[in-house]
Amino acid sequence: MLSVSPSQDRLLHEQVRLLARNVPALVVGTLVLAIGTAALLLMNGQPSQWVLIWLGAVVALCAVRSWGAWRYQRSQPDQAQAPRWARWFVLASFAAGLLWGSLTALFFSPDDPHTQAVLVMILASIVASATQSLGPYFPAHLAFAVPAIVPLALRSMFSGDARTMTVGLLALVFLLMAELFARRIASAIEEALRLRFENDALVAELSQARDAAEAASKAKTRFLATASHDLRQPIHAMSMFVPALKRMAQEGRLSAPALGDMADRMQSALGNMGQLLSRLLDVSRLDADAVRVTPEDFPLEPLLSAVVDEVAAQAEAKGLRLRMHDGGLWVHSDPSVLHTMLSNLVSNAVRYTDQGGVLVSARSRGDSVDIQVWDTGIGISSHELSRITEEFYQGSNAHADGSQTRGFGLGMAIVHRSAQLIGVRLSWRSALGKGSMFSIRTPRAQAGHQPATPLPFEASALKPVGARIVLVVEENQDILAAMSILLRSWGHVPLQASNAEAAARIALDHRDQLDAALVDFHLARDSNGLAVAHLLRQHARPDLAVAIVTGDTSTEVMSAVLAAGLTVMHKPVDPAELQQFIAHASRAAPPPTR
């Protein structure tokens, strides 16, 4: 049986297709040569009965081969059927070879040089011409040539006549040379086919790459357009709050309640903008593979409690029941990434639920744990479920009644990418108007020990601290002034520097009092935040708490800052994050007096 590997299926399929395409020309050539051969044999006095029988057999075989080629072309078989058709064409070639070889058995006559010349000439011609028609598939040519030439060679070699024996030897040499040539032709055709396949594959890859690039370009355009819209909203609000606040102050109409209300609204606008930028940063870091995954064993209770605490106030304001059940389970995963995923899921659940409640639970599933977020919210229609992981995509009913707080449509995109990053299974189901359920299946761990370091989602209670002396290094004077005002409002003492030289002088002058430093990354052309941080630790103390504050979210910058052992904060800085950093900054003891 003819056997091929899957990688050869396409090659064999093309070879058989070429054989079938060559059959019409092969049949015409065979019939012309067979009629000419029969005429020469009759003119040489060979028995007409046998000549006509042989010619009729040739015509019948040509009809069968034509029928086979027609059936092949009509059925258009696939690659899986190629071995069967290859066997059919090889058998047909073998039958043709036997039929032409039978000329030797029927009409070989050493005493009739004219007939001998006709046999040698005809058999050599038919084998040579078959190189073109059967060339695409070497086994077909071999199956034809051997039974056509070998009978003549053997009869000639055992004839006893030296000249006839020489003809037999030459016939074998001709057969060998013909097959070597046919093999080279077949190899050339195979190589040409492989090159064509490679070109086809390359064209397909290029087409896919082009389509992917076009899709990415469209997605990027949509992504930027939506991001631009959502960023403009809080900026637009701020652009109206600020002149209104200024006008009210000029006219003396700025009361404490009005100022507080205005400040709350401005803080809300800034908070929305900061949230969007944080989400965009999360998506960017996930796409750039800039998130480091460090799986470990940890209990679910602190994580779920932290996630629930984040939305507790919002749920209470909406009158929702917010419940949690951890089951005392431990998991093996990256706690920070898993916290981000659950934070987005629970936040969405509370945002899109107006009545009922939200349940965050964990259930054991053998070696895995299903962490599920259930809600009784607005739900998602079945035809939109497949699109919820797209950036900025929100269901058509997300704001149907105008009561839901607007989201950014990035939460599920972050969850989906995070699930792929840490290798957990994410699934969901939803019913429109009834609610949704999202599930994260993660490996289970044994609760045999406590984490060596505090988990990133465990909120440590910040005790009130005294005034800190904080150095702010920033070229932009507006930002420098705003940061100083904020620090003073918290009771701290800000020191200002706009370049590396000024920062170094301040560090030398206050080396025993300086608690922390907030340094912008992009400073002068010949300096950056990392260089300034190095200077500060040289002039003040090696363990000075330094945070790099930057709007640059590139992977290179983040990696460089983390590699230097510094804290990174992205603009706009979250005030709570800034407060936590300053509170944890510790002042070194003054050096001993000599």
C-alpha positions as CSV (number, residue, x, y, z in Angstrom):
1,M,0.0,0.0,0.0
2,L,1.1,3.6,-0.8
3,S,1.7,5.5,2.5
4,V,2.5,9.2,2.9
5,S,3.0,11.4,5.8
6,P,0.7,14.4,6.4
7,S,3.4,16.8,5.2
8,Q,3.6,15.0,1.8
9,D,-0.2,14.8,1.2
10,R,-0.3,18.1,-0.7
11,L,2.7,17.2,-2.8
12,L,1.3,13.9,-3.8
13,H,-2.1,15.5,-4.5
14,E,-0.5,18.0,-6.9
15,Q,1.6,15.2,-8.6
16,V,-1.6,13.1,-9.2
17,R,-3.4,16.2,-10.5
18,L,-0.6,16.8,-13.0
19,L,-0.7,13.1,-14.1
20,A,-4.5,13.4,-14.7
21,R,-4.0,16.6,-16.6
22,N,-1.4,14.9,-18.9
23,V,-3.6,11.9,-19.8
24,P,-5.4,13.5,-22.9
25,A,-2.0,14.3,-24.6
26,L,-0.6,10.9,-23.5
27,V,-3.6,9.0,-25.0
28,V,-3.4,10.9,-28.3
29,G,0.4,10.2,-28.5
30,T,-0.1,6.5,-27.6
31,L,-2.8,6.0,-30.2
32,V,-0.8,7.7,-33.0
33,L,2.3,5.6,-32.1
34,A,0.3,2.4,-31.7
35,I,-1.3,2.8,-35.2
36,G,2.1,3.6,-36.7
37,T,3.6,0.5,-35.0
38,A,0.7,-1.7,-36.2
39,A,1.2,-0.5,-39.8
40,L,4.9,-1.2,-39.8
41,L,4.4,-4.6,-38.4
42,L,1.8,-5.5,-41.1
43,M,4.2,-4.2,-43.8
44,N,6.9,-6.4,-42.4
45,G,4.6,-9.4,-42.8
46,Q,3.7,-10.0,-39.1
47,P,0.4,-11.9,-38.5
48,S,-2.4,-9.5,-38.9
49,Q,-4.6,-11.2,-36.3
50,W,-2.1,-10.6,-33.5
51,V,-1.3,-7.1,-34.7
52,L,-5.0,-6.2,-34.6
53,I,-5.5,-7.8,-31.2
54,W,-2.6,-5.9,-29.8
55,L,-3.8,-2.6,-31.3
56,G,-7.3,-3.2,-29.9
57,A,-5.9,-3.8,-26.5
58,V,-4.0,-0.5,-26.7
59,V,-7.2,1.3,-27.8
60,A,-9.1,-0.3,-24.9
61,L,-6.5,0.7,-22.3
62,C,-6.4,4.3,-23.7
63,A,-10.2,4.4,-23.2
64,V,-9.9,3.2,-19.6
65,R,-7.1,5.8,-18.8
66,S,-9.2,8.5,-20.4
67,W,-12.2,7.5,-18.3
68,G,-10.1,7.4,-15.1
69,A,-8.7,10.9,-15.8
70,W,-12.3,12.2,-16.5
71,R,-13.6,10.7,-13.3
72,Y,-10.7,12.3,-11.4
73,Q,-11.3,15.7,-12.8
74,R,-15.1,15.5,-12.2
75,S,-14.8,14.3,-8.6
76,Q,-12.1,16.8,-7.6
77,P,-10.8,14.5,-4.8
78,D,-9.1,16.1,-1.7
79,Q,-5.7,15.4,-0.4
80,A,-6.8,12.4,1.7
81,Q,-7.8,10.6,-1.5
82,A,-4.5,11.3,-3.3
83,P,-2.8,7.9,-2.3
84,R,-5.7,5.9,-3.8
85,W,-5.6,7.8,-7.1
86,A,-1.8,7.6,-7.2
87,R,-2.1,3.8,-7.0
88,W,-4.6,3.8,-9.8
89,F,-2.4,5.8,-12.1
90,V,0.7,3.6,-11.3
91,L,-1.3,0.5,-12.1
92,A,-2.6,2.0,-15.4
93,S,1.0,2.9,-16.3
94,F,2.1,-0.7,-15.4
95,A,-0.6,-2.1,-17.6
96,A,0.5,0.1,-20.5
97,G,4.1,-1.0,-20.0
98,L,3.1,-4.6,-20.1
99,L,1.1,-4.0,-23.3
100,W,4.1,-2.4,-25.1
101,G,6.4,-5.0,-23.7
102,S,4.2,-7.7,-25.2
103,L,5.4,-6.6,-28.6
104,T,8.6,-8.5,-27.8
105,A,6.7,-11.7,-26.9
106,L,4.5,-11.5,-30.0
107,F,6.9,-10.2,-32.7
108,F,10.5,-10.7,-31.6
109,S,12.5,-12.3,-34.5
110,P,16.3,-12.1,-34.6
111,D,16.2,-13.3,-38.2
112,D,14.1,-10.3,-39.2
113,P,16.2,-7.2,-38.8
114,H,13.5,-4.9,-40.1
115,T,11.0,-6.0,-37.4
116,Q,13.8,-5.9,-34.7
117,A,14.5,-2.3,-35.7
118,V,10.8,-1.4,-35.5
119,L,10.6,-2.9,-32.0
120,V,13.8,-1.2,-30.7
121,M,12.8,2.2,-32.3
122,I,9.2,2.0,-31.0
123,L,10.0,0.9,-27.5
124,A,12.7,3.5,-27.1
125,S,10.4,6.2,-28.4
126,I,7.5,5.4,-26.2
127,V,9.7,5.2,-23.0
128,A,11.4,8.5,-23.9
129,S,8.1,10.3,-24.6
130,A,6.6,9.0,-21.3
131,T,9.2,11.1,-19.4
132,Q,7.1,14.2,-20.1
133,S,3.6,12.7,-19.5
134,L,4.6,10.6,-16.5
135,G,7.4,12.8,-15.2
136,P,5.4,14.5,-12.4
137,Y,5.4,11.1,-10.5
138,F,8.5,8.9,-10.8
139,P,6.8,5.6,-9.6
140,A,4.4,5.9,-12.6
141,H,7.2,6.2,-15.1
142,L,9.2,3.4,-13.5
143,A,6.1,1.1,-13.6
144,F,5.7,1.8,-17.3
145,A,9.3,1.7,-18.5
146,V,10.5,-1.6,-16.8
147,P,7.9,-3.9,-18.2
148,A,8.2,-2.2,-21.6
149,I,12.0,-2.5,-22.0
150,V,13.1,-5.5,-19.9
151,P,11.4,-8.2,-22.1
152,L,13.3,-6.9,-25.2
153,A,16.6,-6.7,-23.3
154,L,16.2,-10.3,-21.9
155,R,15.2,-11.9,-25.2
156,S,18.0,-10.1,-27.0
157,M,20.7,-11.1,-24.4
158,F,19.7,-14.8,-24.6
159,S,19.4,-14.9,-28.3
160,G,22.9,-16.3,-28.9
161,D,23.7,-13.8,-31.5
162,A,26.5,-11.3,-30.6
163,R,24.9,-8.4,-32.3
164,T,21.5,-9.1,-30.8
165,M,23.0,-9.5,-27.4
166,T,24.7,-6.1,-27.8
167,V,21.3,-4.7,-28.5
168,G,20.0,-6.2,-25.3
169,L,22.8,-4.7,-23.2
170,L,22.2,-1.3,-24.8
171,A,18.5,-1.7,-24.0
172,L,19.3,-2.1,-20.3
173,V,21.7,0.8,-20.4
174,F,19.0,2.9,-22.1
175,L,16.5,1.9,-19.5
176,L,18.9,2.9,-16.7
177,M,19.6,6.2,-18.3
178,A,16.0,6.9,-19.0
179,E,15.0,6.2,-15.4
180,L,17.9,8.4,-14.0
181,F,16.7,11.2,-16.3
182,A,13.1,10.6,-15.3
183,R,14.0,10.7,-11.7
184,R,15.8,14.0,-12.1
185,I,12.7,15.4,-14.0
186,A,10.4,14.2,-11.2
187,S,12.7,15.8,-8.5
188,A,12.8,19.1,-10.4
189,I,9.0,19.1,-10.5
190,E,8.8,18.2,-6.8
191,E,11.1,21.0,-6.0
192,A,9.1,23.4,-8.1
193,L,5.9,22.3,-6.3
194,R,7.5,22.8,-2.9
195,L,8.7,26.2,-3.9
196,R,5.2,27.0,-5.0
197,F,3.8,25.8,-1.7
198,E,6.2,27.9,0.2
199,N,5.3,30.9,-1.9
200,D,1.6,30.2,-1.3
201,A,2.3,29.9,2.4
202,L,4.3,33.1,2.4
203,V,1.6,34.9,0.5
204,A,-1.0,33.6,3.0
205,E,1.1,34.7,5.9
206,L,1.6,38.1,4.4
207,S,-2.1,38.4,3.7
208,Q,-2.8,37.4,7.3
209,A,-0.2,39.9,8.6
210,R,-1.7,42.6,6.4
211,D,-5.2,41.8,7.6
212,A,-4.0,41.7,11.2
213,A,-2.2,45.0,10.7
214,E,-5.3,46.6,9.2
215,A,-7.5,45.2,12.0
216,A,-5.0,46.5,14.5
217,S,-4.9,49.9,12.9
218,K,-8.7,50.1,12.9
219,A,-8.8,48.9,16.6
220,K,-6.1,51.4,17.5
221,T,-8.0,54.2,15.8
222,R,-11.2,53.2,17.6
223,F,-9.2,52.7,20.8
224,L,-7.7,56.2,20.6
225,A,-10.9,57.9,19.6
226,T,-12.8,56.4,22.5
227,A,-9.9,57.1,24.9
228,S,-9.7,60.7,23.7
229,H,-13.5,61.1,24.2
230,D,-13.4,59.7,27.8
231,L,-10.3,61.8,28.6
232,R,-11.9,65.0,27.3
233,Q,-15.0,64.5,29.5
234,P,-13.2,65.2,32.9
235,I,-11.0,67.8,31.2
236,H,-14.0,69.6,29.8
237,A,-15.6,69.5,33.3
238,M,-12.5,70.9,34.9
239,S,-12.3,73.7,32.2
240,M,-15.7,74.9,33.4
241,F,-15.1,74.4,37.2
242,V,-11.9,76.4,37.3
243,P,-13.2,79.7,35.6
244,A,-16.4,79.4,37.6
245,L,-14.4,79.0,40.8
246,K,-12.2,82.0,39.9
247,R,-15.2,84.2,39.1
248,M,-17.0,83.3,42.3
249,A,-13.8,84.1,44.3
250,Q,-13.5,87.5,42.5
251,E,-17.1,88.4,43.3
252,G,-16.9,87.3,46.9
253,R,-19.6,84.6,46.4
254,L,-17.4,81.7,47.4
255,S,-18.9,80.2,50.5
256,A,-17.5,77.2,52.3
257,P,-20.4,74.8,51.2
258,A,-20.0,76.0,47.6
259,L,-16.2,75.5,47.7
260,G,-16.6,72.1,49.2
261,D,-19.2,71.1,46.6
262,M,-16.9,72.4,43.8
263,A,-13.9,70.6,45.2
264,D,-15.8,67.3,45.4
265,R,-16.9,67.7,41.8
266,M,-13.4,68.5,40.6
267,Q,-12.0,65.6,42.6
268,S,-14.6,63.3,40.9
269,A,-13.6,64.5,37.5
270,L,-9.9,64.1,38.3
271,G,-10.6,60.6,39.7
272,N,-12.4,59.5,36.6
273,M,-9.5,60.7,34.5
274,G,-7.0,59.0,36.7
275,Q,-9.0,55.8,36.6
276,L,-9.0,55.8,32.8
277,L,-5.3,56.5,32.6
278,S,-4.6,53.6,35.1
279,R,-6.8,51.3,33.0
280,L,-5.0,52.3,29.8
281,L,-1.7,51.7,31.5
282,D,-2.8,48.2,32.6
283,V,-3.8,47.3,29.1
284,S,-0.5,48.7,27.7
285,R,1.6,46.8,30.2
286,L,-0.3,43.5,29.5
287,D,0.1,44.0,25.7
288,A,3.8,44.7,26.2
289,D,4.4,41.7,28.4
290,A,5.7,44.1,31.1
291,V,3.8,42.4,33.9
292,R,6.0,40.0,35.9
293,V,4.2,36.9,37.1
294,T,5.3,35.4,40.4
295,P,2.9,32.5,41.4
296,E,2.7,31.6,45.1
297,D,0.4,29.9,47.6
298,F,-1.9,32.2,49.5
299,P,-5.3,32.2,51.2
300,L,-8.3,33.7,49.4
301,E,-9.8,35.4,52.4
302,P,-7.5,38.5,52.5
303,L,-7.8,39.0,48.7
304,L,-11.6,38.7,48.6
305,S,-11.9,40.9,51.7
306,A,-9.8,43.6,50.0
307,V,-11.8,43.4,46.8
308,V,-15.1,43.7,48.7
309,D,-13.8,46.6,50.8
310,E,-13.0,48.5,47.6
311,V,-16.7,48.6,46.5
312,A,-18.4,48.5,49.9
313,A,-19.2,52.2,50.0
314,Q,-20.5,52.2,46.5
315,A,-22.7,49.1,47.2
316,E,-24.1,50.6,50.4
317,A,-24.9,53.9,48.6
318,K,-27.0,51.9,46.1
319,G,-28.6,49.7,48.7
320,L,-27.1,46.5,47.5
321,R,-26.3,43.4,49.5
322,L,-22.6,42.7,49.2
323,R,-21.6,39.2,50.4
324,M,-18.4,37.2,50.4
325,H,-17.6,33.5,50.9
326,D,-14.0,32.2,50.7
327,G,-14.5,28.7,52.0
328,G,-11.2,28.8,53.8
329,L,-9.5,28.0,50.4
330,W,-5.9,28.6,49.3
331,V,-4.9,29.1,45.7
332,H,-1.6,29.0,43.8
333,S,-1.4,32.0,41.5
334,D,0.0,35.5,41.2
335,P,-1.8,37.5,43.9
336,S,-1.4,40.9,42.4
337,V,-2.7,39.9,38.9
338,L,-5.6,37.9,40.5
339,H,-6.5,40.9,42.6
340,T,-6.6,43.1,39.6
341,M,-8.9,40.6,37.8
342,L,-11.4,40.3,40.7
343,S,-11.3,44.0,41.4
344,N,-12.5,44.7,37.8
345,L,-15.1,42.0,37.9
346,V,-16.6,43.1,41.3
347,S,-16.5,46.8,40.3
348,N,-18.4,46.0,37.1
349,A,-20.9,43.9,39.1
350,V,-21.7,46.8,41.5
351,R,-21.7,49.4,38.8
352,Y,-24.3,47.6,36.7
353,T,-26.5,46.4,39.5
354,D,-29.3,48.6,40.9
355,Q,-31.3,46.1,42.9
356,G,-30.5,42.9,44.7
357,G,-26.8,42.3,45.4
358,V,-23.4,40.9,44.5
359,L,-21.9,37.7,45.7
360,V,-18.2,36.9,45.6
361,S,-17.5,33.3,46.4
362,A,-14.9,30.5,46.1
363,R,-15.7,26.8,45.5
364,S,-13.4,23.9,45.4
365,R,-13.3,21.9,42.2
366,G,-10.8,19.0,42.8
367,D,-7.4,20.4,42.2
368,S,-8.8,23.8,41.2
369,V,-10.8,26.6,42.8
370,D,-13.6,28.5,41.1
371,I,-13.7,32.1,42.2
372,Q,-17.1,33.4,41.1
373,V,-18.7,36.9,41.0
374,W,-22.5,36.8,40.8
375,D,-24.8,39.8,40.4
376,T,-28.5,40.6,39.9
377,G,-27.8,43.4,37.5
378,I,-28.8,44.4,34.0
379,G,-27.2,41.4,32.4
380,I,-25.7,41.1,28.8
381,S,-27.6,40.0,25.7
382,S,-26.5,36.7,24.1
383,H,-25.3,38.3,20.9
384,E,-23.0,40.7,22.8
385,L,-21.4,38.2,25.1
386,S,-18.6,37.4,22.7
387,R,-17.5,41.1,22.5
388,I,-17.3,42.0,26.1
389,T,-13.5,41.5,26.2
390,E,-12.9,44.1,23.5
391,E,-11.4,47.5,24.6
392,F,-14.0,50.2,25.2
393,Y,-16.9,47.8,24.4
394,Q,-20.0,48.3,26.5
395,G,-23.3,46.5,26.1
396,S,-26.1,48.4,24.4
397,N,-28.1,48.4,27.6
398,A,-25.3,49.6,29.8
399,H,-26.7,53.1,30.1
400,A,-30.3,52.5,28.8
401,D,-31.8,54.3,31.8
402,G,-29.0,56.8,32.4
403,S,-28.7,55.7,36.0
404,Q,-25.5,53.6,35.8
405,T,-22.2,55.2,36.6
406,R,-20.3,55.3,33.3
407,G,-17.5,52.8,33.0
408,F,-14.7,52.8,30.5
409,G,-15.2,49.5,28.8
410,L,-11.6,48.4,29.7
411,G,-12.3,46.2,32.8
412,M,-13.1,43.0,30.9
413,A,-10.2,43.6,28.4
414,I,-7.8,43.7,31.4
415,V,-9.4,40.6,32.9
416,H,-9.2,38.7,29.7
417,R,-5.5,39.5,29.1
418,S,-4.7,38.9,32.8
419,A,-6.3,35.4,32.6
420,Q,-4.1,34.6,29.6
421,L,-1.1,35.9,31.3
422,I,-1.3,33.7,34.5
423,G,-2.9,30.8,32.7
424,V,-6.3,30.6,34.4
425,R,-9.6,29.8,32.8
426,L,-12.1,32.6,32.5
427,S,-15.8,31.9,31.8
428,W,-19.1,33.7,32.1
429,R,-22.8,33.5,31.5
430,S,-25.5,36.1,31.6
431,A,-29.2,36.6,31.1
432,L,-30.5,40.0,30.0
433,G,-32.3,41.8,32.8
434,K,-31.5,39.0,35.4
435,G,-27.8,39.3,36.1
436,S,-24.4,37.7,35.3
437,M,-21.8,35.3,36.6
438,F,-18.1,35.5,36.0
439,S,-15.8,32.7,37.0
440,I,-12.0,32.4,37.4
441,R,-10.7,28.8,37.7
442,T,-7.2,28.8,39.3
443,P,-5.0,26.0,40.7
444,R,-5.6,25.1,44.3
445,A,-2.9,25.2,47.0
446,Q,-2.5,23.6,50.4
447,A,-2.9,26.0,53.3
448,G,0.2,24.8,55.0
449,H,2.0,28.1,55.6
450,Q,1.6,31.9,55.7
451,P,3.1,34.0,52.9
452,A,6.6,35.2,53.8
453,T,5.8,38.8,52.7
454,P,2.6,40.8,52.9
455,L,0.3,40.2,50.0
456,P,-0.1,43.2,47.7
457,F,-3.8,43.5,48.3
458,E,-3.6,43.5,52.1
459,A,-4.2,47.1,53.2
460,S,-2.1,48.0,56.1
461,A,-3.6,50.6,58.4
462,L,-1.8,53.9,58.1
463,K,-1.3,55.5,61.5
464,P,-1.2,59.3,61.6
465,V,2.3,60.5,61.1
466,G,4.1,63.7,61.9
467,A,5.3,66.2,59.4
468,R,7.7,64.8,56.8
469,I,10.3,66.8,54.9
470,V,9.8,65.9,51.3
471,L,12.0,67.0,48.4
472,V,10.1,67.6,45.2
473,V,12.2,67.7,42.0
474,E,10.2,68.9,39.0
475,E,10.9,71.2,36.1
476,N,7.3,72.2,35.4
477,Q,6.6,75.1,37.8
478,D,2.9,74.5,37.9
479,I,3.3,70.9,38.9
480,L,6.0,71.9,41.4
481,A,3.7,74.5,43.0
482,A,0.7,72.1,43.1
483,M,2.7,69.3,44.7
484,S,4.0,71.6,47.3
485,I,0.6,73.0,48.1
486,L,-0.8,69.4,48.5
487,L,2.0,68.4,50.8
488,R,1.5,71.5,53.0
489,S,-2.2,70.7,53.2
490,W,-1.2,67.3,54.7
491,G,1.1,68.9,57.2
492,H,4.4,68.1,55.5
493,V,7.3,70.4,54.6
494,P,8.0,70.5,50.9
495,L,11.4,71.4,49.5
496,Q,11.5,72.5,45.9
497,A,14.1,71.9,43.1
498,S,13.8,72.2,39.4
499,N,17.1,70.6,38.3
500,A,19.7,68.1,39.4
501,E,22.1,70.7,40.8
502,A,19.5,72.3,43.0
503,A,18.3,68.9,44.3
504,A,21.9,67.9,45.2
505,R,22.4,71.2,47.2
506,I,19.2,70.7,49.1
507,A,20.1,67.0,49.8
508,L,23.5,68.2,51.2
509,D,21.9,70.9,53.3
510,H,19.1,68.7,54.7
511,R,20.8,65.3,54.7
512,D,19.9,64.7,58.4
513,Q,16.3,65.9,58.1
514,L,15.2,64.7,54.6
515,D,12.5,61.9,54.8
516,A,11.6,61.3,51.1
517,A,12.0,62.6,47.6
518,L,9.5,62.8,44.7
519,V,11.5,63.1,41.4
520,D,10.2,63.6,37.9
521,F,11.8,61.2,35.4
522,H,12.2,63.5,32.5
523,L,14.3,66.5,33.6
524,A,17.0,68.2,31.7
525,R,18.6,66.7,28.5
526,D,21.7,65.7,30.4
527,S,19.9,64.2,33.4
528,N,16.9,62.1,34.3
529,G,15.1,61.0,37.5
530,L,17.3,57.9,37.9
531,A,20.5,60.0,37.9
532,V,19.0,62.5,40.4
533,A,17.9,59.7,42.7
534,H,21.5,58.4,42.7
535,L,22.8,61.9,43.5
536,L,20.3,62.3,46.4
537,R,21.2,58.9,47.9
538,Q,24.9,59.9,47.6
539,H,24.5,63.3,49.3
540,A,21.8,62.4,51.8
541,R,21.8,58.7,52.7
542,P,21.7,55.4,50.7
543,D,18.3,54.3,52.0
544,L,16.5,57.5,51.2
545,A,12.9,56.8,50.1
546,V,12.7,58.0,46.4
547,A,9.7,57.8,44.1
548,I,10.0,58.4,40.4
549,V,7.0,60.4,39.2
550,T,6.4,60.1,35.5
551,G,3.8,60.2,32.8
552,D,6.0,57.9,30.7
553,T,4.4,54.4,30.7
554,S,6.9,52.7,28.4
555,T,8.2,49.3,29.4
556,E,11.8,50.5,29.3
557,V,11.2,53.3,31.8
558,M,9.3,51.1,34.2
559,S,11.9,48.3,34.0
560,A,14.7,50.8,34.6
561,V,13.0,52.3,37.7
562,L,12.2,49.0,39.2
563,A,15.7,47.7,38.5
564,A,17.1,50.7,40.4
565,G,15.1,49.7,43.5
566,L,12.9,52.8,43.3
567,T,9.2,53.3,43.6
568,V,7.4,54.4,40.4
569,M,4.2,56.6,40.4
570,H,2.4,57.4,37.2
571,K,0.8,60.8,36.6
572,P,-1.8,61.7,37.6
573,V,-0.6,60.4,41.0
574,D,-3.3,58.9,43.2
575,P,-3.3,61.0,46.4
576,A,-3.8,57.9,48.5
577,E,-0.8,56.2,46.9
578,L,1.3,59.3,47.6
579,Q,0.2,59.5,51.2
580,Q,1.0,55.8,51.7
581,F,4.5,56.3,50.3
582,I,5.3,59.3,52.5
583,A,3.9,57.6,55.6
584,H,6.2,54.6,55.1
585,A,9.3,56.8,54.5
586,S,11.6,56.6,57.6
587,R,14.1,59.1,58.6
588,A,17.5,57.8,59.4
589,A,19.0,58.5,62.8
590,P,21.4,61.5,62.9
591,P,25.1,60.6,62.8
592,P,26.9,60.5,66.2
593,T,28.5,63.7,67.3
594,R,32.3,63.6,67.6
